[in-house]
Amino acid sequence: MAATRPFPEKSDPVLASYRKSIDNIDAALVHILAERFRITQAVGQYKASAQLPPADPAREAEQIARLRALAEDSALDPEFSEKFLRFIIDEVIRHHETARGEGVTPPAAD
């Protein structure tokens, strides 16, 4: 049976530094996503009040193309970036449908 080693960052300052940077980036991503969703919630409320559809396929296609190009310029896999953006877009649309009262299951009758 192999002995388990302690986590290397306790004795490896290089790894600890990398992990601290990753933790900081992860925290920034969460804050950025939270801000993005605050704004898209407002968009959803506006769309609901203006009776606009929750989804805008033309805008989505533009955004996906734009982010794929940014990913390529940044040496990030464009397929990954598209999947990530599609995940976010799908969640935003779900929020917009909820703001319109769509996609909400009514309570069961007693």
PDB file as gemmi writes it, atoms N, CA and C in Angstrom:
CRYST1    1.000    1.000    1.000  90.00  90.00  90.00 P 1                      
ATOM      1  N   MET A   1       0.847  -1.180   0.000  1.00  0.00           N  
ATOM      2  CA  MET A   1       0.000   0.000   0.000  1.00  0.00           C  
ATOM      3  C   MET A   1       0.892   1.242   0.000  1.00  0.00           C  
ATOM      4  N   ALA A   2       0.638   2.125  -0.934  1.00  0.00           N  
ATOM      5  CA  ALA A   2       1.456   3.333  -1.055  1.00  0.00           C  
ATOM      6  C   ALA A   2       1.111   4.323   0.042  1.00  0.00           C  
ATOM      7  N   ALA A   3       2.132   4.940   0.568  1.00  0.00           N  
ATOM      8  CA  ALA A   3       1.917   5.959   1.595  1.00  0.00           C  
ATOM      9  C   ALA A   3       1.401   7.223   0.935  1.00  0.00           C  
ATOM     10  N   THR A   4       0.492   7.894   1.605  1.00  0.00           N  
ATOM     11  CA  THR A   4      -0.019   9.155   1.066  1.00  0.00           C  
ATOM     12  C   THR A   4       0.923  10.271   1.460  1.00  0.00           C  
ATOM     13  N   ARG A   5       1.122  11.175   0.531  1.00  0.00           N  
ATOM     14  CA  ARG A   5       1.988  12.317   0.799  1.00  0.00           C  
ATOM     15  C   ARG A   5       1.124  13.496   1.222  1.00  0.00           C  
ATOM     16  N   PRO A   6       1.646  14.378   2.043  1.00  0.00           N  
ATOM     17  CA  PRO A   6       0.881  15.589   2.378  1.00  0.00           C  
ATOM     18  C   PRO A   6       0.723  16.442   1.129  1.00  0.00           C  
ATOM     19  N   PHE A   7      -0.242  17.320   1.150  1.00  0.00           N  
ATOM     20  CA  PHE A   7      -0.433  18.208   0.002  1.00  0.00           C  
ATOM     21  C   PHE A   7       0.861  18.954  -0.255  1.00  0.00           C  
ATOM     22  N   PRO A   8       1.344  18.915  -1.498  1.00  0.00           N  
ATOM     23  CA  PRO A   8       2.655  19.486  -1.794  1.00  0.00           C  
ATOM     24  C   PRO A   8       2.773  20.985  -1.561  1.00  0.00           C  
ATOM     25  N   GLU A   9       1.648  21.740  -1.630  1.00  0.00           N  
ATOM     26  CA  GLU A   9       1.801  23.192  -1.488  1.00  0.00           C  
ATOM     27  C   GLU A   9       2.300  23.586  -0.104  1.00  0.00           C  
ATOM     28  N   LYS A  10       2.130  22.698   0.864  1.00  0.00           N  
ATOM     29  CA  LYS A  10       2.623  23.020   2.207  1.00  0.00           C  
ATOM     30  C   LYS A  10       4.146  23.099   2.221  1.00  0.00           C  
ATOM     31  N   SER A  11       4.779  22.346   1.319  1.00  0.00           N  
ATOM     32  CA  SER A  11       6.234  22.361   1.266  1.00  0.00           C  
ATOM     33  C   SER A  11       6.760  22.861  -0.081  1.00  0.00           C  
ATOM     34  N   ASP A  12       5.853  23.242  -0.967  1.00  0.00           N  
ATOM     35  CA  ASP A  12       6.253  23.666  -2.311  1.00  0.00           C  
ATOM     36  C   ASP A  12       5.713  25.073  -2.574  1.00  0.00           C  
ATOM     37  N   PRO A  13       6.527  26.090  -2.356  1.00  0.00           N  
ATOM     38  CA  PRO A  13       6.048  27.468  -2.521  1.00  0.00           C  
ATOM     39  C   PRO A  13       5.659  27.811  -3.959  1.00  0.00           C  
ATOM     40  N   VAL A  14       6.252  27.149  -4.938  1.00  0.00           N  
ATOM     41  CA  VAL A  14       5.898  27.424  -6.337  1.00  0.00           C  
ATOM     42  C   VAL A  14       4.470  26.964  -6.592  1.00  0.00           C  
ATOM     43  N   LEU A  15       4.146  25.732  -6.191  1.00  0.00           N  
ATOM     44  CA  LEU A  15       2.789  25.215  -6.355  1.00  0.00           C  
ATOM     45  C   LEU A  15       1.797  26.048  -5.550  1.00  0.00           C  
ATOM     46  N   ALA A  16       2.176  26.427  -4.342  1.00  0.00           N  
ATOM     47  CA  ALA A  16       1.298  27.254  -3.514  1.00  0.00           C  
ATOM     48  C   ALA A  16       0.989  28.578  -4.203  1.00  0.00           C  
ATOM     49  N   SER A  17       1.981  29.166  -4.844  1.00  0.00           N  
ATOM     50  CA  SER A  17       1.782  30.433  -5.545  1.00  0.00           C  
ATOM     51  C   SER A  17       0.832  30.268  -6.725  1.00  0.00           C  
ATOM     52  N   TYR A  18       1.031  29.198  -7.501  1.00  0.00           N  
ATOM     53  CA  TYR A  18       0.123  28.936  -8.622  1.00  0.00           C  
ATOM     54  C   TYR A  18      -1.305  28.759  -8.117  1.00  0.00           C  
ATOM     55  N   ARG A  19      -1.451  27.976  -7.064  1.00  0.00           N  
ATOM     56  CA  ARG A  19      -2.798  27.705  -6.552  1.00  0.00           C  
ATOM     57  C   ARG A  19      -3.447  28.960  -5.994  1.00  0.00           C  
ATOM     58  N   LYS A  20      -2.665  29.823  -5.381  1.00  0.00           N  
ATOM     59  CA  LYS A  20      -3.222  31.084  -4.886  1.00  0.00           C  
ATOM     60  C   LYS A  20      -3.718  31.932  -6.057  1.00  0.00           C  
ATOM     61  N   SER A  21      -2.957  31.962  -7.137  1.00  0.00           N  
ATOM     62  CA  SER A  21      -3.390  32.700  -8.330  1.00  0.00           C  
ATOM     63  C   SER A  21      -4.672  32.111  -8.901  1.00  0.00           C  
ATOM     64  N   ILE A  22      -4.749  30.787  -8.967  1.00  0.00           N  
ATOM     65  CA  ILE A  22      -5.964  30.129  -9.459  1.00  0.00           C  
ATOM     66  C   ILE A  22      -7.146  30.472  -8.563  1.00  0.00           C  
ATOM     67  N   ASP A  23      -6.947  30.447  -7.260  1.00  0.00           N  
ATOM     68  CA  ASP A  23      -8.029  30.791  -6.327  1.00  0.00           C  
ATOM     69  C   ASP A  23      -8.506  32.224  -6.548  1.00  0.00           C  
ATOM     70  N   ASN A  24      -7.567  33.141  -6.765  1.00  0.00           N  
ATOM     71  CA  ASN A  24      -7.936  34.537  -7.010  1.00  0.00           C  
ATOM     72  C   ASN A  24      -8.724  34.679  -8.307  1.00  0.00           C  
ATOM     73  N   ILE A  25      -8.300  33.969  -9.342  1.00  0.00           N  
ATOM     74  CA  ILE A  25      -9.012  34.022 -10.629  1.00  0.00           C  
ATOM     75  C   ILE A  25     -10.410  33.437 -10.474  1.00  0.00           C  
ATOM     76  N   ASP A  26     -10.518  32.306  -9.764  1.00  0.00           N  
ATOM     77  CA  ASP A  26     -11.836  31.701  -9.538  1.00  0.00           C  
ATOM     78  C   ASP A  26     -12.772  32.669  -8.811  1.00  0.00           C  
ATOM     79  N   ALA A  27     -12.248  33.363  -7.811  1.00  0.00           N  
ATOM     80  CA  ALA A  27     -13.060  34.342  -7.087  1.00  0.00           C  
ATOM     81  C   ALA A  27     -13.500  35.464  -8.027  1.00  0.00           C  
ATOM     82  N   ALA A  28     -12.598  35.935  -8.868  1.00  0.00           N  
ATOM     83  CA  ALA A  28     -12.948  36.992  -9.827  1.00  0.00           C  
ATOM     84  C   ALA A  28     -14.014  36.503 -10.798  1.00  0.00           C  
ATOM     85  N   LEU A  29     -13.904  35.257 -11.274  1.00  0.00           N  
ATOM     86  CA  LEU A  29     -14.913  34.704 -12.173  1.00  0.00           C  
ATOM     87  C   LEU A  29     -16.287  34.681 -11.524  1.00  0.00           C  
ATOM     88  N   VAL A  30     -16.351  34.284 -10.265  1.00  0.00           N  
ATOM     89  CA  VAL A  30     -17.635  34.246  -9.558  1.00  0.00           C  
ATOM     90  C   VAL A  30     -18.217  35.649  -9.453  1.00  0.00           C  
ATOM     91  N   HIS A  31     -17.391  36.624  -9.109  1.00  0.00           N  
ATOM     92  CA  HIS A  31     -17.883  38.003  -8.996  1.00  0.00           C  
ATOM     93  C   HIS A  31     -18.335  38.548 -10.357  1.00  0.00           C  
ATOM     94  N   ILE A  32     -17.594  38.245 -11.395  1.00  0.00           N  
ATOM     95  CA  ILE A  32     -17.961  38.700 -12.735  1.00  0.00           C  
ATOM     96  C   ILE A  32     -19.268  38.051 -13.181  1.00  0.00           C  
ATOM     97  N   LEU A  33     -19.409  36.746 -12.936  1.00  0.00           N  
ATOM     98  CA  LEU A  33     -20.664  36.070 -13.296  1.00  0.00           C  
ATOM     99  C   LEU A  33     -21.837  36.631 -12.500  1.00  0.00           C  
ATOM    100  N   ALA A  34     -21.625  36.912 -11.224  1.00  0.00           N  
ATOM    101  CA  ALA A  34     -22.700  37.490 -10.411  1.00  0.00           C  
ATOM    102  C   ALA A  34     -23.134  38.835 -10.987  1.00  0.00           C  
ATOM    103  N   GLU A  35     -22.183  39.661 -11.372  1.00  0.00           N  
ATOM    104  CA  GLU A  35     -22.512  40.965 -11.966  1.00  0.00           C  
ATOM    105  C   GLU A  35     -23.233  40.790 -13.296  1.00  0.00           C  
ATOM    106  N   ARG A  36     -22.767  39.848 -14.102  1.00  0.00           N  
ATOM    107  CA  ARG A  36     -23.408  39.588 -15.392  1.00  0.00           C  
ATOM    108  C   ARG A  36     -24.862  39.176 -15.184  1.00  0.00           C  
ATOM    109  N   PHE A  37     -25.106  38.305 -14.221  1.00  0.00           N  
ATOM    110  CA  PHE A  37     -26.472  37.847 -13.984  1.00  0.00           C  
ATOM    111  C   PHE A  37     -27.347  38.933 -13.365  1.00  0.00           C  
ATOM    112  N   ARG A  38     -26.761  39.838 -12.583  1.00  0.00           N  
ATOM    113  CA  ARG A  38     -27.554  40.982 -12.088  1.00  0.00           C  
ATOM    114  C   ARG A  38     -28.055  41.808 -13.274  1.00  0.00           C  
ATOM    115  N   ILE A  39     -27.192  42.026 -14.239  1.00  0.00           N  
ATOM    116  CA  ILE A  39     -27.572  42.817 -15.413  1.00  0.00           C  
ATOM    117  C   ILE A  39     -28.586  42.061 -16.262  1.00  0.00           C  
ATOM    118  N   THR A  40     -28.360  40.769 -16.484  1.00  0.00           N  
ATOM    119  CA  THR A  40     -29.301  40.025 -17.323  1.00  0.00           C  
ATOM    120  C   THR A  40     -30.647  39.848 -16.632  1.00  0.00           C  
ATOM    121  N   GLN A  41     -30.684  39.872 -15.301  1.00  0.00           N  
ATOM    122  CA  GLN A  41     -31.970  39.852 -14.599  1.00  0.00           C  
ATOM    123  C   GLN A  41     -32.742  41.132 -14.928  1.00  0.00           C  
ATOM    124  N   ALA A  42     -32.040  42.260 -14.941  1.00  0.00           N  
ATOM    125  CA  ALA A  42     -32.690  43.526 -15.305  1.00  0.00           C  
ATOM    126  C   ALA A  42     -33.163  43.482 -16.756  1.00  0.00           C  
ATOM    127  N   VAL A  43     -32.369  42.898 -17.629  1.00  0.00           N  
ATOM    128  CA  VAL A  43     -32.784  42.750 -19.030  1.00  0.00           C  
ATOM    129  C   VAL A  43     -34.049  41.898 -19.102  1.00  0.00           C  
ATOM    130  N   GLY A  44     -34.092  40.821 -18.335  1.00  0.00           N  
ATOM    131  CA  GLY A  44     -35.264  39.947 -18.324  1.00  0.00           C  
ATOM    132  C   GLY A  44     -36.509  40.668 -17.853  1.00  0.00           C  
ATOM    133  N   GLN A  45     -36.371  41.496 -16.828  1.00  0.00           N  
ATOM    134  CA  GLN A  45     -37.505  42.284 -16.348  1.00  0.00           C  
ATOM    135  C   GLN A  45     -37.967  43.272 -17.425  1.00  0.00           C  
ATOM    136  N   TYR A  46     -36.998  43.906 -18.075  1.00  0.00           N  
ATOM    137  CA  TYR A  46     -37.338  44.837 -19.144  1.00  0.00           C  
ATOM    138  C   TYR A  46     -38.041  44.126 -20.288  1.00  0.00           C  
ATOM    139  N   LYS A  47     -37.489  42.994 -20.710  1.00  0.00           N  
ATOM    140  CA  LYS A  47     -38.104  42.246 -21.805  1.00  0.00           C  
ATOM    141  C   LYS A  47     -39.532  41.831 -21.447  1.00  0.00           C  
ATOM    142  N   ALA A  48     -39.728  41.411 -20.199  1.00  0.00           N  
ATOM    143  CA  ALA A  48     -41.066  41.003 -19.775  1.00  0.00           C  
ATOM    144  C   ALA A  48     -42.024  42.186 -19.833  1.00  0.00           C  
ATOM    145  N   SER A  49     -41.589  43.353 -19.341  1.00  0.00           N  
ATOM    146  CA  SER A  49     -42.477  44.517 -19.333  1.00  0.00           C  
ATOM    147  C   SER A  49     -42.731  45.058 -20.740  1.00  0.00           C  
ATOM    148  N   ALA A  50     -41.742  44.894 -21.625  1.00  0.00           N  
ATOM    149  CA  ALA A  50     -41.884  45.372 -23.008  1.00  0.00           C  
ATOM    150  C   ALA A  50     -42.462  44.296 -23.924  1.00  0.00           C  
ATOM    151  N   GLN A  51     -42.796  43.165 -23.341  1.00  0.00           N  
ATOM    152  CA  GLN A  51     -43.352  42.027 -24.076  1.00  0.00           C  
ATOM    153  C   GLN A  51     -42.436  41.581 -25.215  1.00  0.00           C  
ATOM    154  N   LEU A  52     -41.158  41.552 -24.926  1.00  0.00           N  
ATOM    155  CA  LEU A  52     -40.165  41.050 -25.873  1.00  0.00           C  
ATOM    156  C   LEU A  52     -39.900  39.577 -25.571  1.00  0.00           C  
ATOM    157  N   PRO A  53     -39.516  38.797 -26.570  1.00  0.00           N  
ATOM    158  CA  PRO A  53     -39.260  37.374 -26.321  1.00  0.00           C  
ATOM    159  C   PRO A  53     -38.035  37.177 -25.427  1.00  0.00           C  
ATOM    160  N   PRO A  54     -38.028  36.105 -24.639  1.00  0.00           N  
ATOM    161  CA  PRO A  54     -36.895  35.853 -23.739  1.00  0.00           C  
ATOM    162  C   PRO A  54     -35.577  35.594 -24.478  1.00  0.00           C  
ATOM    163  N   ALA A  55     -35.653  34.997 -25.640  1.00  0.00           N  
ATOM    164  CA  ALA A  55     -34.440  34.661 -26.394  1.00  0.00           C  
ATOM    165  C   ALA A  55     -34.316  35.548 -27.627  1.00  0.00           C  
ATOM    166  N   ASP A  56     -33.079  35.781 -28.024  1.00  0.00           N  
ATOM    167  CA  ASP A  56     -32.782  36.547 -29.234  1.00  0.00           C  
ATOM    168  C   ASP A  56     -31.717  35.764 -30.011  1.00  0.00           C  
ATOM    169  N   PRO A  57     -32.148  34.808 -30.841  1.00  0.00           N  
ATOM    170  CA  PRO A  57     -31.196  33.938 -31.529  1.00  0.00           C  
ATOM    171  C   PRO A  57     -30.141  34.682 -32.352  1.00  0.00           C  
ATOM    172  N   ALA A  58     -30.505  35.794 -32.965  1.00  0.00           N  
ATOM    173  CA  ALA A  58     -29.526  36.547 -33.754  1.00  0.00           C  
ATOM    174  C   ALA A  58     -28.429  37.111 -32.845  1.00  0.00           C  
ATOM    175  N   ARG A  59     -28.821  37.682 -31.721  1.00  0.00           N  
ATOM    176  CA  ARG A  59     -27.844  38.221 -30.755  1.00  0.00           C  
ATOM    177  C   ARG A  59     -26.972  37.097 -30.207  1.00  0.00           C  
ATOM    178  N   GLU A  60     -27.583  35.957 -29.896  1.00  0.00           N  
ATOM    179  CA  GLU A  60     -26.824  34.825 -29.369  1.00  0.00           C  
ATOM    180  C   GLU A  60     -25.768  34.378 -30.375  1.00  0.00           C  
ATOM    181  N   ALA A  61     -26.140  34.276 -31.650  1.00  0.00           N  
ATOM    182  CA  ALA A  61     -25.194  33.856 -32.686  1.00  0.00           C  
ATOM    183  C   ALA A  61     -24.040  34.858 -32.811  1.00  0.00           C  
ATOM    184  N   GLU A  62     -24.369  36.154 -32.736  1.00  0.00           N  
ATOM    185  CA  GLU A  62     -23.332  37.190 -32.789  1.00  0.00           C  
ATOM    186  C   GLU A  62     -22.368  37.052 -31.612  1.00  0.00           C  
ATOM    187  N   GLN A  63     -22.923  36.861 -30.423  1.00  0.00           N  
ATOM    188  CA  GLN A  63     -22.094  36.746 -29.221  1.00  0.00           C  
ATOM    189  C   GLN A  63     -21.201  35.508 -29.282  1.00  0.00           C  
ATOM    190  N   ILE A  64     -21.763  34.403 -29.740  1.00  0.00           N  
ATOM    191  CA  ILE A  64     -20.970  33.175 -29.828  1.00  0.00           C  
ATOM    192  C   ILE A  64     -19.831  33.363 -30.822  1.00  0.00           C  
ATOM    193  N   ALA A  65     -20.114  33.952 -31.975  1.00  0.00           N  
ATOM    194  CA  ALA A  65     -19.059  34.199 -32.962  1.00  0.00           C  
ATOM    195  C   ALA A  65     -17.992  35.138 -32.398  1.00  0.00           C  
ATOM    196  N   ARG A  66     -18.429  36.183 -31.703  1.00  0.00           N  
ATOM    197  CA  ARG A  66     -17.484  37.141 -31.120  1.00  0.00           C  
ATOM    198  C   ARG A  66     -16.602  36.476 -30.073  1.00  0.00           C  
ATOM    199  N   LEU A  67     -17.215  35.672 -29.186  1.00  0.00           N  
ATOM    200  CA  LEU A  67     -16.430  35.017 -28.145  1.00  0.00           C  
ATOM    201  C   LEU A  67     -15.531  33.915 -28.698  1.00  0.00           C  
ATOM    202  N   ARG A  68     -15.960  33.239 -29.749  1.00  0.00           N  
ATOM    203  CA  ARG A  68     -15.086  32.241 -30.387  1.00  0.00           C  
ATOM    204  C   ARG A  68     -13.834  32.936 -30.934  1.00  0.00           C  
ATOM    205  N   ALA A  69     -14.019  34.096 -31.567  1.00  0.00           N  
ATOM    206  CA  ALA A  69     -12.871  34.842 -32.105  1.00  0.00           C  
ATOM    207  C   ALA A  69     -11.957  35.303 -30.971  1.00  0.00           C  
ATOM    208  N   LEU A  70     -12.546  35.801 -29.888  1.00  0.00           N  
ATOM    209  CA  LEU A  70     -11.735  36.204 -28.735  1.00  0.00           C  
ATOM    210  C   LEU A  70     -10.974  35.018 -28.162  1.00  0.00           C  
ATOM    211  N   ALA A  71     -11.633  33.880 -28.094  1.00  0.00           N  
ATOM    212  CA  ALA A  71     -10.976  32.673 -27.573  1.00  0.00           C  
ATOM    213  C   ALA A  71      -9.781  32.298 -28.450  1.00  0.00           C  
ATOM    214  N   GLU A  72      -9.991  32.309 -29.755  1.00  0.00           N  
ATOM    215  CA  GLU A  72      -8.894  31.973 -30.667  1.00  0.00           C  
ATOM    216  C   GLU A  72      -7.733  32.941 -30.487  1.00  0.00           C  
ATOM    217  N   ASP A  73      -8.033  34.236 -30.374  1.00  0.00           N  
ATOM    218  CA  ASP A  73      -6.989  35.249 -30.171  1.00  0.00           C  
ATOM    219  C   ASP A  73      -6.261  35.063 -28.839  1.00  0.00           C  
ATOM    220  N   SER A  74      -6.949  34.445 -27.875  1.00  0.00           N  
ATOM    221  CA  SER A  74      -6.383  34.252 -26.539  1.00  0.00           C  
ATOM    222  C   SER A  74      -5.806  32.859 -26.333  1.00  0.00           C  
ATOM    223  N   ALA A  75      -5.736  32.064 -27.401  1.00  0.00           N  
ATOM    224  CA  ALA A  75      -5.231  30.686 -27.324  1.00  0.00           C  
ATOM    225  C   ALA A  75      -6.073  29.831 -26.379  1.00  0.00           C  
ATOM    226  N   LEU A  76      -7.385  30.067 -26.396  1.00  0.00           N  
ATOM    227  CA  LEU A  76      -8.339  29.264 -25.633  1.00  0.00           C  
ATOM    228  C   LEU A  76      -9.162  28.476 -26.637  1.00  0.00           C  
ATOM    229  N   ASP A  77      -9.467  27.251 -26.316  1.00  0.00           N  
ATOM    230  CA  ASP A  77     -10.245  26.399 -27.213  1.00  0.00           C  
ATOM    231  C   ASP A  77     -11.594  27.054 -27.508  1.00  0.00           C  
ATOM    232  N   PRO A  78     -11.877  27.412 -28.775  1.00  0.00           N  
ATOM    233  CA  PRO A  78     -13.140  28.063 -29.106  1.00  0.00           C  
ATOM    234  C   PRO A  78     -14.353  27.171 -28.845  1.00  0.00           C  
ATOM    235  N   GLU A  79     -14.184  25.856 -28.951  1.00  0.00           N  
ATOM    236  CA  GLU A  79     -15.293  24.940 -28.640  1.00  0.00           C  
ATOM    237  C   GLU A  79     -15.657  25.057 -27.171  1.00  0.00           C  
ATOM    238  N   PHE A  80     -14.648  25.104 -26.306  1.00  0.00           N  
ATOM    239  CA  PHE A  80     -14.894  25.266 -24.872  1.00  0.00           C  
ATOM    240  C   PHE A  80     -15.591  26.591 -24.605  1.00  0.00           C  
ATOM    241  N   SER A  81     -15.093  27.662 -25.223  1.00  0.00           N  
ATOM    242  CA  SER A  81     -15.687  28.980 -24.968  1.00  0.00           C  
ATOM    243  C   SER A  81     -17.144  29.012 -25.417  1.00  0.00           C  
ATOM    244  N   GLU A  82     -17.441  28.355 -26.542  1.00  0.00           N  
ATOM    245  CA  GLU A  82     -18.825  28.319 -27.010  1.00  0.00           C  
ATOM    246  C   GLU A  82     -19.713  27.531 -26.055  1.00  0.00           C  
ATOM    247  N   LYS A  83     -19.220  26.388 -25.575  1.00  0.00           N  
ATOM    248  CA  LYS A  83     -19.999  25.593 -24.617  1.00  0.00           C  
ATOM    249  C   LYS A  83     -20.253  26.387 -23.341  1.00  0.00           C  
ATOM    250  N   PHE A  84     -19.231  27.100 -22.881  1.00  0.00           N  
ATOM    251  CA  PHE A  84     -19.358  27.907 -21.671  1.00  0.00           C  
ATOM    252  C   PHE A  84     -20.388  29.016 -21.869  1.00  0.00           C  
ATOM    253  N   LEU A  85     -20.289  29.724 -22.991  1.00  0.00           N  
ATOM    254  CA  LEU A  85     -21.240  30.803 -23.267  1.00  0.00           C  
ATOM    255  C   LEU A  85     -22.647  30.244 -23.464  1.00  0.00           C  
ATOM    256  N   ARG A  86     -22.781  29.124 -24.144  1.00  0.00           N  
ATOM    257  CA  ARG A  86     -24.099  28.527 -24.358  1.00  0.00           C  
ATOM    258  C   ARG A  86     -24.733  28.164 -23.014  1.00  0.00           C  
ATOM    259  N   PHE A  87     -23.942  27.657 -22.086  1.00  0.00           N  
ATOM    260  CA  PHE A  87     -24.441  27.338 -20.750  1.00  0.00           C  
ATOM    261  C   PHE A  87     -24.990  28.596 -20.076  1.00  0.00           C  
ATOM    262  N   ILE A  88     -24.243  29.691 -20.181  1.00  0.00           N  
ATOM    263  CA  ILE A  88     -24.678  30.956 -19.583  1.00  0.00           C  
ATOM    264  C   ILE A  88     -25.937  31.470 -20.282  1.00  0.00           C  
ATOM    265  N   ILE A  89     -25.948  31.449 -21.608  1.00  0.00           N  
ATOM    266  CA  ILE A  89     -27.109  31.938 -22.366  1.00  0.00           C  
ATOM    267  C   ILE A  89     -28.354  31.145 -22.001  1.00  0.00           C  
ATOM    268  N   ASP A  90     -28.223  29.831 -21.920  1.00  0.00           N  
ATOM    269  CA  ASP A  90     -29.382  28.999 -21.576  1.00  0.00           C  
ATOM    270  C   ASP A  90     -29.926  29.354 -20.193  1.00  0.00           C  
ATOM    271  N   GLU A  91     -29.042  29.631 -19.265  1.00  0.00           N  
ATOM    272  CA  GLU A  91     -29.482  30.019 -17.918  1.00  0.00           C  
ATOM    273  C   GLU A  91     -30.156  31.390 -17.949  1.00  0.00           C  
ATOM    274  N   VAL A  92     -29.610  32.320 -18.711  1.00  0.00           N  
ATOM    275  CA  VAL A  92     -30.207  33.655 -18.843  1.00  0.00           C  
ATOM    276  C   VAL A  92     -31.610  33.545 -19.445  1.00  0.00           C  
ATOM    277  N   ILE A  93     -31.753  32.741 -20.489  1.00  0.00           N  
ATOM    278  CA  ILE A  93     -33.068  32.567 -21.115  1.00  0.00           C  
ATOM    279  C   ILE A  93     -34.056  31.982 -20.110  1.00  0.00           C  
ATOM    280  N   ARG A  94     -33.588  31.020 -19.323  1.00  0.00           N  
ATOM    281  CA  ARG A  94     -34.461  30.439 -18.285  1.00  0.00           C  
ATOM    282  C   ARG A  94     -34.920  31.536 -17.310  1.00  0.00           C  
ATOM    283  N   HIS A  95     -34.012  32.409 -16.918  1.00  0.00           N  
ATOM    284  CA  HIS A  95     -34.378  33.523 -16.027  1.00  0.00           C  
ATOM    285  C   HIS A  95     -35.380  34.455 -16.708  1.00  0.00           C  
ATOM    286  N   HIS A  96     -35.160  34.725 -17.992  1.00  0.00           N  
ATOM    287  CA  HIS A  96     -36.071  35.611 -18.729  1.00  0.00           C  
ATOM    288  C   HIS A  96     -37.458  34.976 -18.858  1.00  0.00           C  
ATOM    289  N   GLU A  97     -37.503  33.682 -19.075  1.00  0.00           N  
ATOM    290  CA  GLU A  97     -38.797  32.995 -19.139  1.00  0.00           C  
ATOM    291  C   GLU A  97     -39.510  33.070 -17.793  1.00  0.00           C  
ATOM    292  N   THR A  98     -38.766  32.924 -16.722  1.00  0.00           N  
ATOM    293  CA  THR A  98     -39.345  33.044 -15.379  1.00  0.00           C  
ATOM    294  C   THR A  98     -39.884  34.444 -15.149  1.00  0.00           C  
ATOM    295  N   ALA A  99     -39.132  35.469 -15.610  1.00  0.00           N  
ATOM    296  CA  ALA A  99     -39.586  36.852 -15.454  1.00  0.00           C  
ATOM    297  C   ALA A  99     -40.900  37.087 -16.193  1.00  0.00           C  
ATOM    298  N   ARG A 100     -41.119  36.387 -17.292  1.00  0.00           N  
ATOM    299  CA  ARG A 100     -42.369  36.502 -18.070  1.00  0.00           C  
ATOM    300  C   ARG A 100     -43.473  35.626 -17.508  1.00  0.00           C  
ATOM    301  N   GLY A 101     -43.128  34.785 -16.542  1.00  0.00           N  
ATOM    302  CA  GLY A 101     -44.114  33.859 -16.011  1.00  0.00           C  
ATOM    303  C   GLY A 101     -44.171  32.569 -16.805  1.00  0.00           C  
ATOM    304  N   GLU A 102     -43.222  32.376 -17.702  1.00  0.00           N  
ATOM    305  CA  GLU A 102     -43.150  31.134 -18.476  1.00  0.00           C  
ATOM    306  C   GLU A 102     -42.242  30.165 -17.741  1.00  0.00           C  
ATOM    307  N   GLY A 103     -42.433  28.902 -18.014  1.00  0.00           N  
ATOM    308  CA  GLY A 103     -41.566  27.898 -17.437  1.00  0.00           C  
ATOM    309  C   GLY A 103     -41.721  27.720 -15.954  1.00  0.00           C  
ATOM    310  N   VAL A 104     -42.747  28.323 -15.383  1.00  0.00           N  
ATOM    311  CA  VAL A 104     -43.001  28.214 -13.961  1.00  0.00           C  
ATOM    312  C   VAL A 104     -44.133  27.206 -13.783  1.00  0.00           C  
ATOM    313  N   THR A 105     -43.885  26.178 -13.002  1.00  0.00           N  
ATOM    314  CA  THR A 105     -44.912  25.170 -12.773  1.00  0.00           C  
ATOM    315  C   THR A 105     -45.865  25.680 -11.714  1.00  0.00           C  
ATOM    316  N   PRO A 106     -47.170  25.754 -12.023  1.00  0.00           N  
ATOM    317  CA  PRO A 106     -48.117  26.221 -11.018  1.00  0.00           C  
ATOM    318  C   PRO A 106     -48.219  25.215  -9.875  1.00  0.00           C  
ATOM    319  N   PRO A 107     -48.568  25.685  -8.680  1.00  0.00           N  
ATOM    320  CA  PRO A 107     -48.687  24.767  -7.545  1.00  0.00           C  
ATOM    321  C   PRO A 107     -49.794  23.750  -7.802  1.00  0.00           C  
ATOM    322  N   ALA A 108     -49.599  22.568  -7.285  1.00  0.00           N  
ATOM    323  CA  ALA A 108     -50.588  21.496  -7.441  1.00  0.00           C  
ATOM    324  C   ALA A 108     -51.849  21.853  -6.658  1.00  0.00           C  
ATOM    325  N   ALA A 109     -52.993  21.512  -7.247  1.00  0.00           N  
ATOM    326  CA  ALA A 109     -54.276  21.757  -6.561  1.00  0.00           C  
ATOM    327  C   ALA A 109     -54.440  20.738  -5.438  1.00  0.00           C  
ATOM    328  N   ASP A 110     -55.021  21.201  -4.346  1.00  0.00           N  
ATOM    329  CA  ASP A 110     -55.250  20.288  -3.209  1.00  0.00           C  
ATOM    330  C   ASP A 110     -56.520  19.507  -3.385  1.00  0.00           C  
TER     331      ASP A 110                                                      
END                                                                             
